[in-house]
């Protein structure tokens, strides 16, 4: 599977997590259109967000 076909953040190398009382998941891709890159709290979404730079066009 190449990067453009990924639709699940849990499988993506750019998904990062930090824990400040809650687990916050975010996208660390430099081409994301969302400034914060937040993708979930405590769990990841079923699919990547619409602004994901790796989604198929």
N, CA, C and O atoms as a Tripos MOL2 file, in Angstrom:
@<TRIPOS>MOLECULE
protein
  228   227    57     0     0
PROTEIN
NO_CHARGES

@<TRIPOS>ATOM
      1 N           0.8550   -1.1870    0.0000 N.3       1 UNK1
      2 CA          0.0000    0.0000    0.0000 C.3       1 UNK1
      3 C           0.8900    1.2360    0.0000 C.2       1 UNK1
      4 O           1.7900    1.3480    0.8330 O.2       1 UNK1
      5 N           0.6540    2.1590   -0.9170 N.am      2 UNK2
      6 CA          1.4540    3.3810   -0.9140 C.3       2 UNK2
      7 C           0.7760    4.4500   -0.0610 C.2       2 UNK2
      8 O          -0.3730    4.2850    0.3500 O.2       2 UNK2
      9 N           1.4830    5.5380    0.2030 N.am      3 UNK3
     10 CA          0.9640    6.5860    1.0820 C.3       3 UNK3
     11 C          -0.3520    7.1750    0.5990 C.2       3 UNK3
     12 O          -1.1970    7.5340    1.4180 O.2       3 UNK3
     13 N          -0.5470    7.2860   -0.7200 N.am      4 UNK4
     14 CA         -1.7540    7.9030   -1.2510 C.3       4 UNK4
     15 C          -3.0000    7.0570   -1.0160 C.2       4 UNK4
     16 O          -4.1120    7.5830   -1.0740 O.2       4 UNK4
     17 N          -2.8460    5.7770   -0.7550 N.am      5 UNK5
     18 CA         -3.9970    4.9150   -0.5510 C.3       5 UNK5
     19 C          -4.3830    4.7720    0.9160 C.2       5 UNK5
     20 O          -5.3850    4.1250    1.2210 O.2       5 UNK5
     21 N          -3.6380    5.3400    1.8030 N.am      6 UNK6
     22 CA         -3.9280    5.2000    3.2300 C.3       6 UNK6
     23 C          -5.1580    6.0030    3.6040 C.2       6 UNK6
     24 O          -5.2730    7.1810    3.2650 O.2       6 UNK6
     25 N          -6.0690    5.3620    4.3020 N.am      7 UNK7
     26 CA         -7.2490    6.0530    4.7870 C.3       7 UNK7
     27 C          -7.3950    5.9050    6.2900 C.2       7 UNK7
     28 O          -8.3180    6.4720    6.8740 O.2       7 UNK7
     29 N          -6.5150    5.1610    6.9260 N.am      8 UNK8
     30 CA         -6.5970    4.9320    8.3560 C.3       8 UNK8
     31 C          -5.3950    5.5460    9.0550 C.2       8 UNK8
     32 O          -4.2580    5.1440    8.8080 O.2       8 UNK8
     33 N          -5.6400    6.5060    9.9160 N.am      9 UNK9
     34 CA         -4.5550    7.1970   10.6160 C.3       9 UNK9
     35 C          -3.7170    6.2440   11.4630 C.2       9 UNK9
     36 O          -2.5210    6.4720   11.6420 O.2       9 UNK9
     37 N          -4.3250    5.1860   11.9840 N.am     10 UNK10
     38 CA         -3.5830    4.2660   12.8480 C.3      10 UNK10
     39 C          -2.4570    3.5610   12.0880 C.2      10 UNK10
     40 O          -1.5260    3.0520   12.7110 O.2      10 UNK10
     41 N          -2.5260    3.5230   10.7520 N.am     11 UNK11
     42 CA         -1.5170    2.8810    9.9260 C.3      11 UNK11
     43 C          -0.5150    3.8780    9.3490 C.2      11 UNK11
     44 O           0.4300    3.4750    8.6700 O.2      11 UNK11
     45 N          -0.7030    5.1390    9.6010 N.am     12 UNK12
     46 CA          0.1000    6.1840    8.9690 C.3      12 UNK12
     47 C           1.3240    6.5400    9.8040 C.2      12 UNK12
     48 O           1.2420    6.6550   11.0270 O.2      12 UNK12
     49 N           2.4430    6.7120    9.1380 N.am     13 UNK13
     50 CA          3.6810    7.0750    9.8260 C.3      13 UNK13
     51 C           3.6580    8.5040   10.3810 C.2      13 UNK13
     52 O           4.4800    8.8360   11.2350 O.2      13 UNK13
     53 N           2.7460    9.3470    9.9200 N.am     14 UNK14
     54 CA          2.6850   10.7320   10.3650 C.3      14 UNK14
     55 C           1.7810   10.9430   11.5760 C.2      14 UNK14
     56 O           1.7170   12.0480   12.1140 O.2      14 UNK14
     57 N           1.0860    9.9020   12.0070 N.am     15 UNK15
     58 CA          0.2350    9.9960   13.1880 C.3      15 UNK15
     59 C           1.0970    9.9780   14.4430 C.2      15 UNK15
     60 O           1.8900    9.0590   14.6460 O.2      15 UNK15
     61 N           0.9420   10.9830   15.2710 N.am     16 UNK16
     62 CA          1.6880   11.1110   16.5290 C.3      16 UNK16
     63 C           0.6960   11.2600   17.6690 C.2      16 UNK16
     64 O          -0.4700   11.5880   17.4500 O.2      16 UNK16
     65 N           1.1650   11.0150   18.8950 N.am     17 UNK17
     66 CA          0.3030   11.1130   20.0690 C.3      17 UNK17
     67 C           1.0800   11.7560   21.2060 C.2      17 UNK17
     68 O           2.2660   11.4830   21.3950 O.2      17 UNK17
     69 N           0.4030   12.6100   21.9610 N.am     18 UNK18
     70 CA          0.9670   13.0980   23.2180 C.3      18 UNK18
     71 C          -0.0930   12.9600   24.2990 C.2      18 UNK18
     72 O          -1.2890   12.9260   24.0090 O.2      18 UNK18
     73 N           0.3470   12.8830   25.5250 N.am     19 UNK19
     74 CA         -0.5590   12.6030   26.6320 C.3      19 UNK19
     75 C          -0.4140   13.6810   27.7020 C.2      19 UNK19
     76 O           0.5890   13.7320   28.4130 O.2      19 UNK19
     77 N          -1.4230   14.5390   27.8080 N.am     20 UNK20
     78 CA         -1.4860   15.5630   28.8600 C.3      20 UNK20
     79 C          -2.7660   15.3480   29.6590 C.2      20 UNK20
     80 O          -3.5860   16.2570   29.7880 O.2      20 UNK20
     81 N          -2.9310   14.1540   30.1890 N.am     21 UNK21
     82 CA         -4.1560   13.7990   30.8850 C.3      21 UNK21
     83 C          -5.1100   13.0760   29.9620 C.2      21 UNK21
     84 O          -5.8120   12.1600   30.3910 O.2      21 UNK21
     85 N          -5.1480   13.4650   28.7190 N.am     22 UNK22
     86 CA         -5.8880   12.7940   27.6530 C.3      22 UNK22
     87 C          -4.9040   12.4810   26.5370 C.2      22 UNK22
     88 O          -3.9630   13.2420   26.3110 O.2      22 UNK22
     89 N          -5.1080   11.3820   25.8450 N.am     23 UNK23
     90 CA         -4.2840   11.0790   24.6850 C.3      23 UNK23
     91 C          -4.7970   11.9060   23.5140 C.2      23 UNK23
     92 O          -5.9560   11.7780   23.1180 O.2      23 UNK23
     93 N          -3.9370   12.7490   22.9640 N.am     24 UNK24
     94 CA         -4.2800   13.5970   21.8320 C.3      24 UNK24
     95 C          -3.5000   13.0900   20.6220 C.2      24 UNK24
     96 O          -2.2710   13.0260   20.6500 O.2      24 UNK24
     97 N          -4.2160   12.7320   19.5660 N.am     25 UNK25
     98 CA         -3.5810   12.2550   18.3450 C.3      25 UNK25
     99 C          -3.5800   13.3830   17.3250 C.2      25 UNK25
    100 O          -4.5570   14.1210   17.1980 O.2      25 UNK25
    101 N          -2.4680   13.5090   16.5980 N.am     26 UNK26
    102 CA         -2.3760   14.5590   15.5910 C.3      26 UNK26
    103 C          -1.5670   14.0860   14.3970 C.2      26 UNK26
    104 O          -0.8290   13.1040   14.4750 O.2      26 UNK26
    105 N          -1.7180   14.7990   13.2970 N.am     27 UNK27
    106 CA         -0.9970   14.5190   12.0550 C.3      27 UNK27
    107 C           0.2340   15.4130   12.0070 C.2      27 UNK27
    108 O           0.1370   16.6260   12.1930 O.2      27 UNK27
    109 N           1.3860   14.8130   11.7590 N.am     28 UNK28
    110 CA          2.6440   15.5500   11.7180 C.3      28 UNK28
    111 C           3.1480   15.7560   10.2840 C.2      28 UNK28
    112 O           4.3250   16.0600   10.0850 O.2      28 UNK28
    113 N           2.2810   15.5960    9.2960 N.am     29 UNK29
    114 CA          2.6690   15.7590    7.8890 C.3      29 UNK29
    115 C           2.8230   17.2460    7.5860 C.2      29 UNK29
    116 O           1.9580   18.0440    7.9490 O.2      29 UNK29
    117 N           3.9060   17.6230    6.9310 N.am     30 UNK30
    118 CA          4.1680   19.0490    6.6730 C.3      30 UNK30
    119 C           3.1890   19.6720    5.6800 C.2      30 UNK30
    120 O           3.0510   20.8950    5.6590 O.2      30 UNK30
    121 N           2.5110   18.8810    4.8640 N.am     31 UNK31
    122 CA          1.5770   19.4120    3.8750 C.3      31 UNK31
    123 C           0.1170   19.3840    4.3200 C.2      31 UNK31
    124 O          -0.7760   19.5940    3.4990 O.2      31 UNK31
    125 N          -0.1410   19.1320    5.5950 N.am     32 UNK32
    126 CA         -1.5430   19.1140    6.0490 C.3      32 UNK32
    127 C          -2.1310   20.5150    5.9370 C.2      32 UNK32
    128 O          -1.4340   21.5060    6.1540 O.2      32 UNK32
    129 N          -3.4000   20.5910    5.6020 N.am     33 UNK33
    130 CA         -4.0490   21.8920    5.4420 C.3      33 UNK33
    131 C          -4.6330   22.4020    6.7530 C.2      33 UNK33
    132 O          -4.9750   23.5800    6.8620 O.2      33 UNK33
    133 N          -4.7490   21.5350    7.7380 N.am     34 UNK34
    134 CA         -5.2470   21.9140    9.0570 C.3      34 UNK34
    135 C          -4.0420   22.3130    9.9080 C.2      34 UNK34
    136 O          -3.1270   21.5080   10.0850 O.2      34 UNK34
    137 N          -4.0230   23.5310   10.4360 N.am     35 UNK35
    138 CA         -2.8630   24.0290   11.1880 C.3      35 UNK35
    139 C          -2.5110   23.1890   12.4030 C.2      35 UNK35
    140 O          -1.3340   22.9290   12.6560 O.2      35 UNK35
    141 N          -3.5090   22.7640   13.1530 N.am     36 UNK36
    142 CA         -3.2600   21.9900   14.3650 C.3      36 UNK36
    143 C          -3.0110   20.5160   14.0570 C.2      36 UNK36
    144 O          -2.2090   19.8720   14.7330 O.2      36 UNK36
    145 N          -3.6700   19.9910   13.0730 N.am     37 UNK37
    146 CA         -3.5110   18.5960   12.6970 C.3      37 UNK37
    147 C          -4.1490   17.6160   13.6630 C.2      37 UNK37
    148 O          -3.8590   16.4210   13.6060 O.2      37 UNK37
    149 N          -5.0120   18.0950   14.5480 N.am     38 UNK38
    150 CA         -5.6540   17.2180   15.5390 C.3      38 UNK38
    151 C          -6.6010   16.2440   14.8490 C.2      38 UNK38
    152 O          -7.4480   16.6440   14.0510 O.2      38 UNK38
    153 N          -6.4450   14.9510   15.1690 N.am     39 UNK39
    154 CA         -7.2870   13.9400   14.5430 C.3      39 UNK39
    155 C          -8.0960   13.1280   15.5420 C.2      39 UNK39
    156 O          -8.9740   12.3640   15.1390 O.2      39 UNK39
    157 N          -7.8230   13.2720   16.8390 N.am     40 UNK40
    158 CA         -8.6240   12.5290   17.7980 C.3      40 UNK40
    159 C          -8.1850   12.7200   19.2330 C.2      40 UNK40
    160 O          -7.0410   13.0870   19.5010 O.2      40 UNK40
    161 N          -9.1050   12.4700   20.1570 N.am     41 UNK41
    162 CA         -8.8410   12.5020   21.5950 C.3      41 UNK41
    163 C          -9.2000   11.1320   22.1480 C.2      41 UNK41
    164 O         -10.3240   10.6590   21.9800 O.2      41 UNK41
    165 N          -8.2480   10.5060   22.8000 N.am     42 UNK42
    166 CA         -8.3930    9.1750   23.3980 C.3      42 UNK42
    167 C          -8.4590    8.0360   22.3820 C.2      42 UNK42
    168 O          -8.1250    6.9020   22.7260 O.2      42 UNK42
    169 N          -8.8790    8.3000   21.1390 N.am     43 UNK43
    170 CA         -8.8900    7.2630   20.1140 C.3      43 UNK43
    171 C          -8.8050    7.9170   18.7420 C.2      43 UNK43
    172 O          -9.1030    9.1000   18.5790 O.2      43 UNK43
    173 N          -8.3920    7.1230   17.7600 N.am     44 UNK44
    174 CA         -8.2880    7.6140   16.3890 C.3      44 UNK44
    175 C          -9.6150    7.4310   15.6640 C.2      44 UNK44
    176 O         -10.3840    6.5320   16.0040 O.2      44 UNK44
    177 N          -9.8920    8.2660   14.6730 N.am     45 UNK45
    178 CA        -11.1180    8.1000   13.8920 C.3      45 UNK45
    179 C         -11.0400    6.8480   13.0160 C.2      45 UNK45
    180 O          -9.9580    6.2990   12.8110 O.2      45 UNK45
    181 N         -12.1720    6.4040   12.5080 N.am     46 UNK46
    182 CA        -12.2190    5.2280   11.6280 C.3      46 UNK46
    183 C         -11.4560    5.4590   10.3320 C.2      46 UNK46
    184 O         -10.7780    4.5550    9.8450 O.2      46 UNK46
    185 N         -11.5590    6.6620    9.7650 N.am     47 UNK47
    186 CA        -10.8420    7.0070    8.5360 C.3      47 UNK47
    187 C         -10.1090    8.3240    8.7530 C.2      47 UNK47
    188 O         -10.3360    9.0170    9.7450 O.2      47 UNK47
    189 N          -9.2440    8.6560    7.8340 N.am     48 UNK48
    190 CA         -8.4940    9.9060    7.9500 C.3      48 UNK48
    191 C          -9.4150   11.0980    7.7040 C.2      48 UNK48
    192 O         -10.4470   10.9510    7.0490 O.2      48 UNK48
    193 N          -9.0550   12.2850    8.2230 N.am     49 UNK49
    194 CA         -9.8920   13.4740    8.0070 C.3      49 UNK49
    195 C          -9.8750   13.8980    6.5380 C.2      49 UNK49
    196 O          -8.9840   13.5050    5.7860 O.2      49 UNK49
    197 N         -10.8500   14.6890    6.1380 N.am     50 UNK50
    198 CA        -10.9450   15.1220    4.7400 C.3      50 UNK50
    199 C          -9.7430   15.9530    4.3140 C.2      50 UNK50
    200 O          -9.4210   15.9970    3.1270 O.2      50 UNK50
    201 N          -9.0760   16.6120    5.2520 N.am     51 UNK51
    202 CA         -7.9280   17.4400    4.9040 C.3      51 UNK51
    203 C          -6.6170   16.6560    4.8290 C.2      51 UNK51
    204 O          -5.5660   17.2470    4.5810 O.2      51 UNK51
    205 N          -6.6590   15.3610    5.0360 N.am     52 UNK52
    206 CA         -5.4510   14.5250    5.0230 C.3      52 UNK52
    207 C          -4.7200   14.6520    3.6880 C.2      52 UNK52
    208 O          -5.3240   14.4310    2.6390 O.2      52 UNK52
    209 N          -3.4340   15.0020    3.7050 N.am     53 UNK53
    210 CA         -2.6820   15.1670    2.4460 C.3      53 UNK53
    211 C          -2.4030   13.8450    1.7370 C.2      53 UNK53
    212 O          -1.9330   13.8550    0.5990 O.2      53 UNK53
    213 N          -2.6770   12.7050    2.3760 N.am     54 UNK54
    214 CA         -2.3860   11.4140    1.7670 C.3      54 UNK54
    215 C          -3.6170   10.7160    1.1950 C.2      54 UNK54
    216 O          -3.5100    9.6160    0.6540 O.2      54 UNK54
    217 N          -4.7760   11.3450    1.3120 N.am     55 UNK55
    218 CA         -6.0070   10.7480    0.7620 C.3      55 UNK55
    219 C          -5.9660   10.7830   -0.7590 C.2      55 UNK55
    220 O          -5.3470   11.6550   -1.3680 O.2      55 UNK55
    221 N          -6.6380    9.8160   -1.3450 N.am     56 UNK56
    222 CA         -6.7670    9.8360   -2.8160 C.3      56 UNK56
    223 C          -7.6220   11.0270   -3.2230 C.2      56 UNK56
    224 O          -8.5880   11.3730   -2.5440 O.2      56 UNK56
    225 N          -7.2730   11.6200   -4.2870 N.am     57 UNK57
    226 CA         -8.0420   12.7590   -4.8120 C.3      57 UNK57
    227 C          -9.1750   12.2610   -5.6710 C.2      57 UNK57
    228 O          -9.9410   13.0620   -6.2070 O.2      57 UNK57
@<TRIPOS>BOND
     1     1     2 1
     2     2     3 1
     3     3     4 2
     4     3     5 am
     5     5     6 1
     6     6     7 1
     7     7     8 2
     8     7     9 am
     9     9    10 1
    10    10    11 1
    11    11    12 2
    12    11    13 am
    13    13    14 1
    14    14    15 1
    15    15    16 2
    16    15    17 am
    17    17    18 1
    18    18    19 1
    19    19    20 2
    20    19    21 am
    21    21    22 1
    22    22    23 1
    23    23    24 2
    24    23    25 am
    25    25    26 1
    26    26    27 1
    27    27    28 2
    28    27    29 am
    29    29    30 1
    30    30    31 1
    31    31    32 2
    32    31    33 am
    33    33    34 1
    34    34    35 1
    35    35    36 2
    36    35    37 am
    37    37    38 1
    38    38    39 1
    39    39    40 2
    40    39    41 am
    41    41    42 1
    42    42    43 1
    43    43    44 2
    44    43    45 am
    45    45    46 1
    46    46    47 1
    47    47    48 2
    48    47    49 am
    49    49    50 1
    50    50    51 1
    51    51    52 2
    52    51    53 am
    53    53    54 1
    54    54    55 1
    55    55    56 2
    56    55    57 am
    57    57    58 1
    58    58    59 1
    59    59    60 2
    60    59    61 am
    61    61    62 1
    62    62    63 1
    63    63    64 2
    64    63    65 am
    65    65    66 1
    66    66    67 1
    67    67    68 2
    68    67    69 am
    69    69    70 1
    70    70    71 1
    71    71    72 2
    72    71    73 am
    73    73    74 1
    74    74    75 1
    75    75    76 2
    76    75    77 am
    77    77    78 1
    78    78    79 1
    79    79    80 2
    80    79    81 am
    81    81    82 1
    82    82    83 1
    83    83    84 2
    84    83    85 am
    85    85    86 1
    86    86    87 1
    87    87    88 2
    88    87    89 am
    89    89    90 1
    90    90    91 1
    91    91    92 2
    92    91    93 am
    93    93    94 1
    94    94    95 1
    95    95    96 2
    96    95    97 am
    97    97    98 1
    98    98    99 1
    99    99   100 2
   100    99   101 am
   101   101   102 1
   102   102   103 1
   103   103   104 2
   104   103   105 am
   105   105   106 1
   106   106   107 1
   107   107   108 2
   108   107   109 am
   109   109   110 1
   110   110   111 1
   111   111   112 2
   112   111   113 am
   113   113   114 1
   114   114   115 1
   115   115   116 2
   116   115   117 am
   117   117   118 1
   118   118   119 1
   119   119   120 2
   120   119   121 am
   121   121   122 1
   122   122   123 1
   123   123   124 2
   124   123   125 am
   125   125   126 1
   126   126   127 1
   127   127   128 2
   128   127   129 am
   129   129   130 1
   130   130   131 1
   131   131   132 2
   132   131   133 am
   133   133   134 1
   134   134   135 1
   135   135   136 2
   136   135   137 am
   137   137   138 1
   138   138   139 1
   139   139   140 2
   140   139   141 am
   141   141   142 1
   142   142   143 1
   143   143   144 2
   144   143   145 am
   145   145   146 1
   146   146   147 1
   147   147   148 2
   148   147   149 am
   149   149   150 1
   150   150   151 1
   151   151   152 2
   152   151   153 am
   153   153   154 1
   154   154   155 1
   155   155   156 2
   156   155   157 am
   157   157   158 1
   158   158   159 1
   159   159   160 2
   160   159   161 am
   161   161   162 1
   162   162   163 1
   163   163   164 2
   164   163   165 am
   165   165   166 1
   166   166   167 1
   167   167   168 2
   168   167   169 am
   169   169   170 1
   170   170   171 1
   171   171   172 2
   172   171   173 am
   173   173   174 1
   174   174   175 1
   175   175   176 2
   176   175   177 am
   177   177   178 1
   178   178   179 1
   179   179   180 2
   180   179   181 am
   181   181   182 1
   182   182   183 1
   183   183   184 2
   184   183   185 am
   185   185   186 1
   186   186   187 1
   187   187   188 2
   188   187   189 am
   189   189   190 1
   190   190   191 1
   191   191   192 2
   192   191   193 am
   193   193   194 1
   194   194   195 1
   195   195   196 2
   196   195   197 am
   197   197   198 1
   198   198   199 1
   199   199   200 2
   200   199   201 am
   201   201   202 1
   202   202   203 1
   203   203   204 2
   204   203   205 am
   205   205   206 1
   206   206   207 1
   207   207   208 2
   208   207   209 am
   209   209   210 1
   210   210   211 1
   211   211   212 2
   212   211   213 am
   213   213   214 1
   214   214   215 1
   215   215   216 2
   216   215   217 am
   217   217   218 1
   218   218   219 1
   219   219   220 2
   220   219   221 am
   221   221   222 1
   222   222   223 1
   223   223   224 2
   224   223   225 am
   225   225   226 1
   226   226   227 1
   227   227   228 2
@<TRIPOS>SUBSTRUCTURE
     1 UNK1         2 RESIDUE 1 A UNK
     2 UNK2         6 RESIDUE 1 A UNK
     3 UNK3        10 RESIDUE 1 A UNK
     4 UNK4        14 RESIDUE 1 A UNK
     5 UNK5        18 RESIDUE 1 A UNK
     6 UNK6        22 RESIDUE 1 A UNK
     7 UNK7        26 RESIDUE 1 A UNK
     8 UNK8        30 RESIDUE 1 A UNK
     9 UNK9        34 RESIDUE 1 A UNK
    10 UNK10       38 RESIDUE 1 A UNK
    11 UNK11       42 RESIDUE 1 A UNK
    12 UNK12       46 RESIDUE 1 A UNK
    13 UNK13       50 RESIDUE 1 A UNK
    14 UNK14       54 RESIDUE 1 A UNK
    15 UNK15       58 RESIDUE 1 A UNK
    16 UNK16       62 RESIDUE 1 A UNK
    17 UNK17       66 RESIDUE 1 A UNK
    18 UNK18       70 RESIDUE 1 A UNK
    19 UNK19       74 RESIDUE 1 A UNK
    20 UNK20       78 RESIDUE 1 A UNK
    21 UNK21       82 RESIDUE 1 A UNK
    22 UNK22       86 RESIDUE 1 A UNK
    23 UNK23       90 RESIDUE 1 A UNK
    24 UNK24       94 RESIDUE 1 A UNK
    25 UNK25       98 RESIDUE 1 A UNK
    26 UNK26      102 RESIDUE 1 A UNK
    27 UNK27      106 RESIDUE 1 A UNK
    28 UNK28      110 RESIDUE 1 A UNK
    29 UNK29      114 RESIDUE 1 A UNK
    30 UNK30      118 RESIDUE 1 A UNK
    31 UNK31      122 RESIDUE 1 A UNK
    32 UNK32      126 RESIDUE 1 A UNK
    33 UNK33      130 RESIDUE 1 A UNK
    34 UNK34      134 RESIDUE 1 A UNK
    35 UNK35      138 RESIDUE 1 A UNK
    36 UNK36      142 RESIDUE 1 A UNK
    37 UNK37      146 RESIDUE 1 A UNK
    38 UNK38      150 RESIDUE 1 A UNK
    39 UNK39      154 RESIDUE 1 A UNK
    40 UNK40      158 RESIDUE 1 A UNK
    41 UNK41      162 RESIDUE 1 A UNK
    42 UNK42      166 RESIDUE 1 A UNK
    43 UNK43      170 RESIDUE 1 A UNK
    44 UNK44      174 RESIDUE 1 A UNK
    45 UNK45      178 RESIDUE 1 A UNK
    46 UNK46      182 RESIDUE 1 A UNK
    47 UNK47      186 RESIDUE 1 A UNK
    48 UNK48      190 RESIDUE 1 A UNK
    49 UNK49      194 RESIDUE 1 A UNK
    50 UNK50      198 RESIDUE 1 A UNK
    51 UNK51      202 RESIDUE 1 A UNK
    52 UNK52      206 RESIDUE 1 A UNK
    53 UNK53      210 RESIDUE 1 A UNK
    54 UNK54      214 RESIDUE 1 A UNK
    55 UNK55      218 RESIDUE 1 A UNK
    56 UNK56      222 RESIDUE 1 A UNK
    57 UNK57      226 RESIDUE 1 A UNK
